[in-house]
Amino acid sequence: MIAETVVHNLAANGIQRIWGVPGGSLNAVTEAIRREKGIEWMLARHEEEAAFAAAGEAALTGELAVCAGSCGPGNMHLINGLYDAHRSRARDSRRHRA
C-alpha cells in the first residue's frame, strides 16, 4: 500500500524513470512500478551507478530524477552519486547555461 502511494505520487509529479537495483526491501516498489503506467524501472548493476544515472538525467533534462536503493548498504552506495548531483546542482544546470 505504501509503495503504491509513493509510486503513484512520483508519476503524478511527472517522474518517468526510477533508477536502481531491484530486490530486497524494494520488492514492493518494483511491483508498484510494474503496475503504474508511465514509469519505467531502469536497472542498474550497482546503486552508485543508479545515483549517477539519475544525476545525469537531471542534468540533461533539467527535470527531477529519482534513484532508489535498498535498506542498509544499498542506501550507502547512493551517497557518491547524490553528493555529485548536489555539488553540480544537476537539476539547475540547464537554467544556468548561456
Disulfide bonds with the S-S distance in Angstrom:
none
